[in-house]
Amino acid sequence: MSRRFFVDSPITGETATLIGQEAQHLSKVMRAQIGDELLLFDGGGAEFTAIVQKLGRSEVELSIVERHDVDRELSFRLVIGVALPKGDRQRWLVEKLVELGVTELVPLVTARSVAQPSGNALDRLRRAVVEASKQCGRNRLMSIGEAKSLDALLSETSKDATRLIAHPPCLGENASPWPTHAHNVIVAIGPEGGFTDEEMALSVERGWGKTSLGSRILRTETAAVAIASLIAMQRDANS
């Protein structure tokens, strides 16, 4: 049995309740029984040993046995702003960024964007965050905000953060180094057509550093995952 389940309200007392998809998955798919032991998390950073007390079609009641403060997060804040790809590649991207410990995903709207998720589409991606967190053991959820323009991201991001924008032609001495000691990192990644010259000029004007993964043109989701991996390893290796 998959032993991790998400409770969408803070666990503060001696009981907790699973509702909706989580309850249905536990009772109908996993065929849980009264007395079964499992782990719960509520996105607040801890996980809880719990015992099934009452099973219903759309609600499961549990008693809390023990709280465990387990930190599986990165030691710094990592935000990835990305012009999302189409279709199922969005979910794949979300799953991998959750597994890598990314703090926040910001869907970007750029001149060459191919997808502008909103409403139900964003809700599905947020549900994918929960599923990925259950699998990889994270007890805090990667947040996914509303889509915003590149201009808004460039303007709103604190100057205290290490701010990078990924652009394939940026090589050699023109590329900013990967951050090794920063406590707050944000990276903007464009669509497969790349950022326009105007968007790149604006980012440099706003004080963002250019960075690159080399001369090859990568798919958006490949670039995002590769960059998140490199920054996480570089930063934690020097912490």
N, C-alpha and C positions, 0 to 999 in steps of 0.2 A: 504493500500500500504506500502511495505517495503520502508522506507524513506531514507535509507543510501545507497549511491552509491560511488564507488571508481573511482577517476580520476588518471590515471597513469602518469601524469606530474604535476609539481608544479602549484598550483593555485596562481597567482600573480596579475592578473588584475581584470577587472570587468566582464569577461566572462570565461566560462569553457566549455569543450567539452567532452562528453562521447563517447567512441568508442567501437567497438568489442562486447564482451559478455555483458558488462554493458549497452551499448546502446540498444542491442537487448532485454535484460531482461526488461528494462524500457518501451520500446515502444511496444513490442510484448506480453510479459507475463503480465506486470502490466498495459498495455493499458493506458499509460499516455496521458494526454491531454495538449495542450498549456495552460500555466498559472498555471499548477500544481506546488506546492512547495515541495521541498525535501532537504535533507542534503547531502552534498558532503564531502569527505575527500581525501587527497592526500598522506597520510603517513607521513606528516611532523609534525603532532602534533595538528593541528587545524581542525575544521570542519566549513562548510560554508552553510548558508541558500541560496538556489538558486531557480530560477524560470525557468521552461521549456519555451524556446522561439521558438525552431524549432525542429521538429521531422523528422528523416530520418530512413531508414532501418538499417543502421549500424553506425549512427552518430546522436547525440542529442546535440543541442546547448542550453546553459543555461546562464542566467545572475546572477551574484553574488549579493546578497542582503546584507549579513552581514557575517563577520568572527567571529568565537567563539573560544577562546583559552581554550580548555577543556582538562585537563590532567587526564587520567585514567590509567596511567602507575604505575608500582611498583616504590618505592622510591630508588631502587637499581638495579644494573645490574645482571640479572640471566641468565646464559647460561647452557643449558642442552645438553651434548654430549651423544648420544644414538645410540646403534646398532639397527637399525630399524627392526620392525617385518615385516611379509609378508602381502601383499594384502591390504584389506580395513582397517586393523588395523593401517596402517600408517596414513591414513587420520584422523581417530578418534584421534590418538595421537596428530597430529598437531592441530586439532580443540581445544582439551582440553588445550594444552600448551598455545595457543593464549588466551583462555579465562582466564587462570591463570596469564597472564601477563609476560610470559617468554620473554626475550629479543632476544635470538638467539637459534636456534636449529642447532646442528652440527651432521650430520649423521656420525656415526663411523663405520669403517671397523675393525673388530677384528678377532681373530683366529676362532671363532665359529659363525660369522655373518651368517645370513640366507638370507639377502637382501642387495644389494649394489646399491641403486638408483643413477641414473645419467640421464642427458639429459631430455627427456620428462617426466620421472617419477618425477624428482625434480621440473620441471615446474608445474606439476599437484599439487604437495604439496604446492608450492608457491601460486597457485591459491586458494587452500584451506585456506591459511592464510588470503587472502583477504575476502573470504566468512565468515570466522569465525570472522574477525575484524568487518565486517558490522553488524553481529548479536550481538556481545558483546559490541560494542561501543568504541573499541580502535581506536585511531587516528594515532597510529604509528604501522607499520607492524613488526611482529616478523620476523627476517631474517632467511633464511635457506641457508647455504653455501654449497659448494661442499663437497662430502664425503671425509673424511680424516682418516688415520690410527690412532689407539690409540697412537702409538709412536709419531706421529706428534702432536697430541693434548697435550700430556704430555710435549713435548719439547717446544711448542710454547706459552703455557699459561703463562701469567705474574706471577711471584712469589708473587706479591703484592695482587693477588686474593686469596680468600679462595677456595681451591681446594680439592674436595672430590671425592672418587670413591666408588660406591655402590657395596657391595659384601655380599650375604646372610649369610655366616658363621661368619661374623664379629659381635660379640656380646659383651655386657658388657663393661669391661674396655678397650677392644681393639677398640671400636668405637669412632670416633671423635664426638664432640657435634655439634648439628645443629647451624649454624651461626646466631647470633642475632644482630650484629652491623656492619657486613661487607657491603661494598658498591659495591663489585664485587665478585660474587659467580659463580663458575662453578662446575658442577657435571657430572661425567662420569658414564653411566649406560650400562651394558653389555647386550648381547643377553640372551635368555632364558637358554642357556647352561652355562651362566656365563662367567666371565673372566677366562683365564687359570692361573695357578699358576705363570707362567712366567710373564704374563701381570700384575698381582697383585704385584709381587716383583718389577717390573720395576716402577710401579706407586709409591710405597712406597719409592723406591730409589730416585725418582724425587721430593719427598717432598709432595706427596698427602696424605691426611688423609683418612682412611677407615671409611665407615659408612654403616648402615644397617637399614632395616625396620623390622627386626625380623628373626625368624627361618624358616618361610614359604618361599617357592620359588614362587615369583610373576612373572606374565607375564611382559615382558619388558615395555609395555605401561602402565600397572598398576603401576609399580615401578616409572616410570618417572612422572606420574601425581601425585602420592602420595608424592613423594619427592618435587616436585615443590610446592605443596600445603603447606606442612609442613614448608619449608623454607620461603615462602612468609608470612605465618601467624606468624612464630617465629620472623622474621626480622622486619616486620612492627609493631608487638606488642611492640617491644622494641625501636622503632624509636622516 
